[in-house]
């Protein structure tokens, strides 16, 4: 009994003097933080009121004008309820537990305490410094709104609400982490999103016990179906329009506080090769660019492995005229095709990584100049052939066509084991690795939904929602792969166009 009483006494500060509260908060809860501040005010009724806060994370002007000043001018005797009525700020809470008070102070709250009272009043007035709304850094658009998410979850939610102005937009709030809490918001259309998808994602978020969720990318990896896969199972995007378009299609979005990106789930493999530019542009252009990206993806992971396999084991597949050219080009090269290709691919990765880490203007110059100078130098030095330089450059360009940076990087990494198998077993090694990747993709799931839909399970009716883009007048349904509640879209003005609405009219009219 005595031990239990001691623990309870440690947790409670009240009733105490203002100085005792300051000492206990500073030493026991805040570890003598240098930005911890106490402001004491004596009212006209001779009451001493203390204000405790961390000055680095609160709005000082709001604290003085809307909290301290009204209390200082009070002429009658105050209590907690009277103070709460005087302050017009929202999110007030009465608290007497030292740990809870310290936790709220660290989140940008002000503790208001009347000396020798039984509890204090907490008001949240956090100062959040975030970058302004700007263009996306990792995703670019030709058409559409040229803006990206910021680090403020309130600003991000404001952009989402402005783009989806409907009462059917459902938002669920989660706080993850005990020692370092972080706010998460799950957003979906409650009349479209599949209930099983929503329940599964809610279950994963509530069961997650982690203190190191720094941003959306980290969270997406912690709630994936297969965290050991090379391929991302959720889309992490900086673009509000892509985020909101996915929600309107029946998917679920996640916003993370202090993160300038949102998560979209569930998704399919083909989703990583789609862009909102395909929607903003003409349907012919959108279809062509989607098919081109898929072809570029296949070319980026097979072009240099085919070169290695052909020159190492399968000279017979090379046309005679090209074989002579290859022989002349490789005449001075001292390395076998496998080593030659690995050296050049590694050098290309060095240039790409250096360009990404250097400042923007210097990085662009480094990528162009480094590629030209080093490429010409290695050919003249006899380290590689001209033809391989062309193939590596084409593979690199093809990998850059993928709109999603994470997927593009994953495909570039997969190229290396394919090259190794091509140099060891020839075409058999390439076919084995490609078959292994396809089997892995067929087994992969995103929120328990097929990753390779609509190819497997095969749904021809969904191809116009993924592989190609059809005109808006014909796009009257959503993809059924994610099992949305509503597959039919609402009729638009395009449906009333005379070309598509000829009922009861003569063809000449």
C-alpha positions as CSV (number, residue, x, y, z in Angstrom):
1,X,0.0,0.0,0.0
2,X,2.8,2.3,0.9
3,X,4.6,1.7,-2.4
4,X,1.4,2.4,-4.4
5,X,0.8,5.7,-2.6
6,X,4.4,6.8,-3.3
7,X,3.9,6.2,-7.0
8,X,0.7,8.2,-7.1
9,X,2.3,11.1,-5.2
10,X,5.1,11.1,-7.8
11,X,2.6,11.4,-10.7
12,X,0.6,14.3,-9.2
13,X,1.9,17.8,-8.6
14,X,-1.1,19.5,-7.1
15,X,-1.9,21.3,-4.9
16,X,1.5,23.1,-4.9
17,X,3.1,26.5,-5.2
18,X,4.0,27.9,-8.6
19,X,7.7,27.4,-7.9
20,X,7.2,23.7,-6.9
21,X,5.3,23.0,-10.0
22,X,8.1,24.6,-12.1
23,X,10.8,22.6,-10.3
24,X,8.9,19.3,-10.6
25,X,8.1,19.8,-14.3
26,X,11.6,20.9,-15.2
27,X,13.5,18.2,-13.3
28,X,11.2,15.2,-13.4
29,X,9.5,15.5,-16.7
30,X,11.4,17.8,-19.1
31,X,15.0,16.9,-18.0
32,X,16.0,20.6,-17.3
33,X,15.1,21.7,-20.8
34,X,16.7,25.2,-21.5
35,X,13.6,26.4,-23.4
36,X,11.2,25.6,-20.5
37,X,9.7,28.9,-19.2
38,X,7.4,29.9,-16.4
39,X,5.5,33.3,-16.5
40,X,3.9,34.4,-13.2
41,X,1.0,36.9,-13.3
42,X,-0.8,38.4,-10.3
43,X,-4.5,39.3,-11.0
44,X,-6.3,42.3,-9.5
45,X,-7.9,39.9,-7.0
46,X,-4.4,39.0,-5.7
47,X,-4.3,35.5,-7.2
48,X,-1.0,34.2,-8.5
49,X,-1.4,32.4,-11.8
50,X,1.5,30.5,-13.5
51,X,2.0,29.9,-17.2
52,X,4.3,27.1,-18.2
53,X,5.5,26.4,-21.7
54,X,8.4,25.6,-24.1
55,X,9.0,28.9,-25.8
56,X,10.6,27.3,-28.9
57,X,7.4,25.5,-30.0
58,X,4.6,27.9,-29.0
59,X,3.1,31.0,-30.6
60,X,4.2,33.7,-28.2
61,X,1.9,36.4,-29.6
62,X,-1.2,34.1,-29.2
63,X,-0.1,33.2,-25.7
64,X,0.2,36.8,-24.6
65,X,-2.8,38.3,-26.3
66,X,-5.3,35.5,-25.9
67,X,-4.2,33.7,-22.7
68,X,-2.1,35.9,-20.4
69,X,-3.6,39.3,-21.1
70,X,-7.3,38.4,-20.4
71,X,-6.3,36.6,-17.1
72,X,-4.1,39.5,-16.0
73,X,-7.0,41.9,-16.4
74,X,-9.5,39.7,-14.5
75,X,-11.1,41.5,-11.5
76,X,-13.0,38.6,-9.9
77,X,-11.7,35.5,-8.2
78,X,-10.7,32.9,-10.8
79,X,-11.0,29.1,-11.0
80,X,-10.3,26.6,-13.7
81,X,-13.8,26.9,-15.2
82,X,-13.7,30.7,-15.2
83,X,-10.3,30.7,-17.0
84,X,-11.5,28.2,-19.6
85,X,-14.5,30.5,-20.3
86,X,-12.3,33.6,-20.7
87,X,-10.0,32.0,-23.3
88,X,-11.5,31.6,-26.7
89,X,-9.0,29.1,-28.0
90,X,-10.2,25.6,-28.7
91,X,-8.7,22.2,-27.5
92,X,-8.6,22.9,-23.7
93,X,-8.2,20.1,-21.2
94,X,-8.0,19.9,-17.4
95,X,-5.0,17.9,-16.3
96,X,-3.3,16.9,-13.0
97,X,-0.9,14.1,-14.1
98,X,2.8,15.2,-14.5
99,X,3.5,12.9,-17.4
100,X,0.5,14.0,-19.3
101,X,1.3,17.7,-18.7
102,X,4.8,17.2,-19.9
103,X,3.7,15.3,-23.0
104,X,1.3,18.1,-23.9
105,X,4.0,20.8,-23.3
106,X,6.2,18.9,-25.7
107,X,3.4,19.1,-28.3
108,X,3.1,22.9,-28.0
109,X,0.7,23.4,-25.2
110,X,0.6,26.0,-22.4
111,X,-0.1,24.9,-18.8
112,X,-2.2,27.5,-16.8
113,X,-2.2,26.9,-13.0
114,X,-3.8,28.9,-10.2
115,X,-1.6,28.5,-7.1
116,X,-2.7,25.8,-4.7
117,X,-5.4,24.6,-7.0
118,X,-6.2,20.9,-7.6
119,X,-5.4,20.8,-11.3
120,X,-4.2,22.9,-14.2
121,X,-5.7,23.9,-17.6
122,X,-3.9,22.9,-20.9
123,X,-4.3,24.9,-24.1
124,X,-2.6,23.8,-27.3
125,X,-0.9,26.7,-29.3
126,X,1.8,24.9,-31.2
127,X,4.2,26.8,-33.5
128,X,4.8,24.6,-36.5
129,X,7.5,25.7,-39.0
130,X,6.9,24.1,-42.4
131,X,7.9,24.9,-46.0
132,X,5.4,26.7,-48.1
133,X,3.4,25.0,-50.8
134,X,5.8,24.5,-53.7
135,X,6.5,22.3,-56.7
136,X,7.2,18.6,-56.2
137,X,10.8,17.6,-56.1
138,X,10.6,13.9,-57.1
139,X,7.5,14.0,-59.3
140,X,6.9,16.4,-62.1
141,X,3.8,17.4,-64.1
142,X,3.3,19.1,-67.4
143,X,-0.4,19.9,-66.8
144,X,-2.4,20.1,-63.7
145,X,-1.8,21.9,-60.4
146,X,1.9,22.7,-59.9
147,X,2.0,22.1,-56.1
148,X,3.1,19.5,-53.6
149,X,2.3,18.4,-50.1
150,X,4.1,20.2,-47.3
151,X,5.3,19.0,-43.9
152,X,2.1,20.2,-42.1
153,X,-0.7,17.7,-41.9
154,X,-3.2,20.5,-41.5
155,X,-2.1,22.1,-44.8
156,X,-2.1,18.8,-46.6
157,X,-5.6,18.0,-45.3
158,X,-6.8,21.4,-46.4
159,X,-5.6,20.7,-50.0
160,X,-7.3,17.3,-50.0
161,X,-10.6,18.8,-48.8
162,X,-10.4,21.6,-51.4
163,X,-10.0,18.9,-54.1
164,X,-12.7,16.6,-52.7
165,X,-15.5,18.8,-51.6
166,X,-18.1,16.1,-50.5
167,X,-19.5,14.9,-47.2
168,X,-18.7,11.4,-48.2
169,X,-15.0,12.1,-47.5
170,X,-14.2,10.1,-44.3
171,X,-11.1,11.0,-42.2
172,X,-9.9,8.8,-39.3
173,X,-7.2,10.1,-36.9
174,X,-4.6,7.9,-35.3
175,X,-1.8,8.7,-32.8
176,X,1.2,6.3,-33.2
177,X,3.9,6.0,-30.7
178,X,3.9,6.5,-26.9
179,X,7.3,8.2,-26.3
180,X,7.3,10.1,-29.6
181,X,3.7,10.4,-30.8
182,X,3.0,11.2,-34.4
183,X,-0.4,12.0,-36.0
184,X,-1.7,9.8,-38.8
185,X,-4.8,10.4,-40.9
186,X,-6.5,7.8,-43.0
187,X,-8.7,9.3,-45.7
188,X,-11.2,7.5,-48.0
189,X,-14.6,7.9,-49.6
190,X,-17.0,6.0,-47.4
191,X,-19.5,5.4,-50.3
192,X,-16.8,4.0,-52.7
193,X,-13.9,2.5,-50.8
194,X,-14.1,-1.3,-50.1
195,X,-14.9,-1.9,-46.4
196,X,-12.5,-4.8,-46.1
197,X,-9.6,-2.6,-47.4
198,X,-10.5,0.1,-44.9
199,X,-10.7,-2.4,-42.0
200,X,-7.5,-4.1,-42.9
201,X,-5.6,-0.8,-43.1
202,X,-7.1,0.4,-39.9
203,X,-6.1,-2.8,-38.2
204,X,-2.5,-2.4,-39.4
205,X,-2.3,1.2,-38.2
206,X,-3.8,0.5,-34.7
207,X,-1.6,-2.6,-34.1
208,X,1.6,-0.8,-35.2
209,X,3.9,-0.1,-32.2
210,X,6.7,2.0,-33.4
211,X,8.5,5.2,-32.2
212,X,10.5,5.9,-35.4
213,X,7.8,6.8,-38.0
214,X,9.7,9.8,-39.4
215,X,7.6,10.2,-42.6
216,X,5.2,8.5,-45.0
217,X,7.9,6.4,-46.7
218,X,8.9,4.8,-43.4
219,X,5.2,4.1,-42.5
220,X,4.5,2.5,-45.8
221,X,7.4,0.0,-45.3
222,X,6.1,-0.9,-41.8
223,X,2.6,-1.8,-43.0
224,X,3.4,-3.6,-46.3
225,X,2.2,-7.1,-47.0
226,X,5.8,-8.3,-47.8
227,X,8.5,-6.1,-46.3
228,X,11.3,-8.2,-47.9
229,X,10.2,-7.6,-51.5
230,X,12.2,-5.5,-53.9
231,X,9.0,-3.9,-55.1
232,X,7.0,-1.2,-53.2
233,X,3.5,-2.2,-52.4
234,X,2.1,1.3,-51.8
235,X,2.5,4.5,-53.7
236,X,4.2,7.4,-51.8
237,X,3.4,10.6,-53.7
238,X,4.1,14.3,-53.2
239,X,1.3,15.3,-55.5
240,X,-2.1,16.2,-54.0
241,X,-3.9,15.7,-57.3
242,X,-2.6,12.1,-57.7
243,X,-3.5,11.4,-54.0
244,X,-7.1,12.7,-54.3
245,X,-7.6,11.1,-57.7
246,X,-6.7,7.7,-56.2
247,X,-9.2,8.3,-53.3
248,X,-12.0,9.1,-55.8
249,X,-11.2,5.8,-57.5
250,X,-11.9,3.9,-54.3
251,X,-8.4,3.7,-52.9
252,X,-7.3,4.8,-49.4
253,X,-5.0,7.7,-48.6
254,X,-2.8,8.2,-45.5
255,X,-1.2,11.5,-44.4
256,X,1.6,11.6,-41.8
257,X,2.4,14.7,-39.8
258,X,5.8,16.2,-40.6
259,X,5.9,14.4,-43.9
260,X,5.6,16.0,-47.4
261,X,4.1,13.0,-49.0
262,X,1.0,10.8,-48.8
263,X,0.5,7.1,-49.1
264,X,-2.0,5.4,-51.5
265,X,-3.3,1.9,-50.9
266,X,-4.0,-0.7,-52.3
267,X,-2.3,-0.4,-55.6
268,X,-1.3,-2.6,-58.5
269,X,2.0,-3.0,-60.4
270,X,0.7,-1.0,-63.3
271,X,-0.2,1.9,-61.0
272,X,3.5,2.8,-60.7
273,X,3.6,3.5,-64.5
274,X,0.6,5.8,-64.5
275,X,0.7,9.6,-64.1
276,X,-2.0,12.3,-63.6
277,X,-0.6,13.8,-66.8
278,X,-2.2,10.9,-68.6
279,X,-5.6,12.2,-67.3
280,X,-5.0,15.8,-68.1
281,X,-3.7,15.1,-71.6
282,X,-5.6,13.7,-74.6
283,X,-6.6,10.0,-74.3
284,X,-4.5,9.0,-77.2
285,X,-1.4,10.6,-75.7
286,X,-2.2,9.1,-72.3
287,X,-2.5,5.6,-73.7
288,X,0.6,5.9,-75.8
289,X,2.8,7.1,-72.9
290,X,1.5,4.4,-70.5
291,X,2.4,1.7,-73.1
292,X,5.7,3.3,-73.8
293,X,6.6,3.3,-70.0
294,X,5.8,-0.4,-69.8
295,X,8.0,-1.1,-72.8
296,X,10.8,1.1,-71.4
297,X,10.6,-0.9,-68.1
298,X,11.1,-4.2,-69.9
299,X,13.9,-2.7,-72.0
300,X,15.7,-1.2,-69.0
301,X,16.1,-4.5,-67.2
302,X,16.9,-6.7,-70.2
303,X,18.9,-4.7,-72.7
304,X,22.4,-5.0,-71.2
305,X,21.8,-8.6,-69.9
306,X,21.0,-9.6,-73.5
307,X,24.2,-8.0,-74.7
308,X,26.2,-10.0,-72.1
309,X,24.5,-13.3,-72.9
310,X,24.8,-12.9,-76.6
311,X,28.5,-12.0,-76.6
312,X,29.4,-14.7,-74.0
313,X,27.4,-17.7,-75.2
314,X,25.2,-17.0,-78.2
315,X,27.2,-15.4,-81.0
316,X,24.8,-17.1,-83.5
317,X,21.9,-14.8,-82.6
318,X,23.9,-11.7,-83.7
319,X,23.6,-10.7,-87.4
320,X,26.9,-11.1,-89.3
321,X,27.2,-7.4,-90.2
322,X,26.6,-6.4,-86.5
323,X,29.0,-9.2,-85.3
324,X,31.9,-7.7,-87.4
325,X,31.1,-4.2,-85.9
326,X,31.1,-5.7,-82.4
327,X,34.4,-7.5,-83.0
328,X,36.1,-4.3,-84.1
329,X,34.6,-2.3,-81.2
330,X,35.7,-4.9,-78.6
331,X,39.1,-5.4,-80.2
332,X,41.0,-3.4,-77.5
333,X,38.7,-4.2,-74.6
334,X,40.7,-6.4,-72.1
335,X,37.6,-7.5,-70.1
336,X,35.0,-10.2,-70.8
337,X,31.5,-8.8,-71.6
338,X,30.2,-9.5,-68.0
339,X,33.0,-7.5,-66.3
340,X,32.8,-4.8,-69.0
341,X,29.1,-4.3,-68.4
342,X,29.3,-4.4,-64.6
343,X,32.0,-1.7,-64.7
344,X,30.0,0.6,-66.9
345,X,26.7,0.1,-65.1
346,X,28.4,0.8,-61.8
347,X,30.0,4.0,-63.2
348,X,26.5,5.0,-64.4
349,X,25.1,4.5,-60.9
350,X,28.0,6.6,-59.4
351,X,27.2,9.5,-61.8
352,X,23.4,9.2,-61.0
353,X,23.9,9.1,-57.2
354,X,26.5,12.0,-57.3
355,X,24.0,14.1,-59.4
356,X,21.2,13.4,-56.9
357,X,23.3,14.4,-53.8
358,X,24.9,17.5,-55.2
359,X,23.1,20.9,-55.3
360,X,20.5,21.0,-58.1
361,X,22.4,23.2,-60.5
362,X,25.8,21.5,-59.9
363,X,24.1,18.1,-60.0
364,X,22.6,18.7,-63.5
365,X,26.0,19.8,-64.8
366,X,27.7,16.8,-63.2
367,X,25.3,14.4,-64.8
368,X,25.7,15.8,-68.3
369,X,29.4,16.5,-68.3
370,X,30.3,13.4,-66.3
371,X,28.4,11.1,-68.6
372,X,29.9,12.6,-71.8
373,X,33.5,13.0,-70.5
374,X,33.7,9.6,-68.7
375,X,31.9,7.8,-71.5
376,X,34.3,9.1,-74.2
377,X,37.3,8.5,-71.9
378,X,36.5,4.8,-71.2
379,X,36.0,4.1,-74.9
380,X,39.3,5.7,-75.9
381,X,41.1,3.9,-73.0
382,X,39.8,0.6,-74.3
383,X,37.8,-0.2,-71.2
384,X,34.5,-0.7,-73.1
385,X,33.0,-0.7,-76.5
386,X,31.0,2.0,-78.2
387,X,28.0,-0.3,-78.6
388,X,27.8,-1.0,-74.9
389,X,27.9,2.7,-74.1
390,X,24.8,3.1,-76.3
391,X,23.0,0.2,-74.6
392,X,23.8,1.4,-71.1
393,X,22.6,4.9,-72.0
394,X,19.4,3.6,-73.5
395,X,18.8,1.4,-70.3
396,X,19.3,4.4,-68.1
397,X,17.0,6.6,-70.2
398,X,14.3,3.9,-70.1
399,X,14.5,3.6,-66.3
400,X,13.9,7.3,-66.0
401,X,10.5,7.1,-67.7
402,X,9.0,5.4,-64.6
403,X,7.0,8.2,-62.9
404,X,7.6,6.6,-59.4
405,X,11.1,7.1,-58.1
406,X,11.1,4.1,-55.8
407,X,9.9,1.7,-58.5
408,X,12.4,3.1,-60.9
409,X,15.2,2.5,-58.4
410,X,14.0,-1.0,-57.7
411,X,14.1,-1.9,-61.4
412,X,17.7,-0.5,-61.7
413,X,18.9,-2.7,-58.9
414,X,17.2,-5.8,-60.4
415,X,19.3,-5.3,-63.5
416,X,22.5,-6.3,-61.7
417,X,21.5,-9.9,-60.7
418,X,20.1,-10.4,-64.2
419,X,23.4,-9.3,-65.7
420,X,25.3,-11.7,-63.4
421,X,23.0,-14.7,-64.4
422,X,23.3,-13.7,-68.1
423,X,27.1,-13.8,-67.9
424,X,27.0,-17.2,-66.1
425,X,24.2,-19.1,-67.9
426,X,23.4,-17.0,-70.9
427,X,19.8,-16.7,-72.1
428,X,18.8,-19.5,-69.7
429,X,20.0,-17.3,-66.8
430,X,17.9,-14.3,-68.1
431,X,14.8,-16.4,-68.5
432,X,15.3,-18.0,-65.1
433,X,15.6,-14.5,-63.4
434,X,12.7,-13.0,-65.4
435,X,10.5,-16.1,-64.5
436,X,11.5,-15.7,-60.8
437,X,10.4,-12.0,-60.9
438,X,7.1,-12.8,-62.6
439,X,6.3,-15.5,-60.0
440,X,7.2,-13.2,-57.2
441,X,4.9,-10.5,-58.7
442,X,2.1,-13.0,-59.0
443,X,2.4,-13.9,-55.3
444,X,2.7,-10.3,-54.1
445,X,-0.2,-8.5,-52.5
446,X,-1.1,-4.9,-51.7
447,X,-3.4,-4.8,-48.7
448,X,-4.4,-8.4,-49.6
449,X,-5.3,-7.4,-53.1
450,X,-3.6,-8.9,-56.2
451,X,-0.5,-6.9,-57.2
452,X,-0.6,-7.9,-60.9
453,X,-4.3,-7.1,-61.5
454,X,-5.9,-6.9,-64.1
455,X,-3.4,-9.2,-65.8
456,X,-3.7,-11.8,-63.1
457,X,-6.4,-12.4,-62.1
458,X,-7.3,-11.6,-65.7
459,X,-10.0,-8.9,-66.1
460,X,-10.1,-7.5,-69.6
461,X,-12.7,-5.0,-68.6
462,X,-10.2,-3.3,-66.3
463,X,-7.5,-2.7,-69.0
464,X,-9.0,0.6,-69.9
465,X,-8.3,1.7,-66.2
466,X,-4.6,0.7,-66.1
467,X,-2.8,-0.2,-69.3
468,X,-4.5,2.4,-71.6
469,X,-6.7,5.5,-71.2
470,X,-10.0,5.8,-73.0
471,X,-12.0,9.0,-73.7
472,X,-14.0,10.4,-70.7
473,X,-17.3,9.9,-72.5
474,X,-16.7,6.1,-72.5
475,X,-15.1,5.9,-69.1
476,X,-18.3,5.2,-67.1
477,X,-17.0,2.7,-64.5
478,X,-14.2,2.2,-62.0
479,X,-11.7,-0.7,-61.9
480,X,-13.2,-3.7,-60.3
481,X,-9.8,-5.1,-59.1
482,X,-10.1,-3.2,-55.8
483,X,-13.7,-4.2,-55.3
484,X,-15.1,-0.7,-54.8
485,X,-18.7,-0.3,-53.5
486,X,-19.7,1.7,-56.6
487,X,-18.2,0.7,-59.9
488,X,-20.4,3.0,-62.0
489,X,-19.4,6.7,-62.2
490,X,-21.9,9.5,-62.2
491,X,-23.0,10.8,-65.5
492,X,-21.0,13.8,-66.7
493,X,-21.7,16.5,-69.3
494,X,-19.7,14.5,-71.8
495,X,-22.3,11.8,-71.7
496,X,-24.8,14.3,-73.1
497,X,-22.7,15.1,-76.2
498,X,-24.7,14.5,-79.4
499,X,-22.0,12.1,-80.7
500,X,-22.7,9.7,-77.8
501,X,-26.4,10.5,-77.1
502,X,-28.3,9.8,-80.3
503,X,-31.4,8.3,-78.8
504,X,-34.6,9.4,-80.5
505,X,-32.7,11.4,-83.2
506,X,-32.0,10.9,-86.8
507,X,-28.4,10.5,-87.8
508,X,-28.5,13.6,-90.0
509,X,-29.6,15.7,-87.0
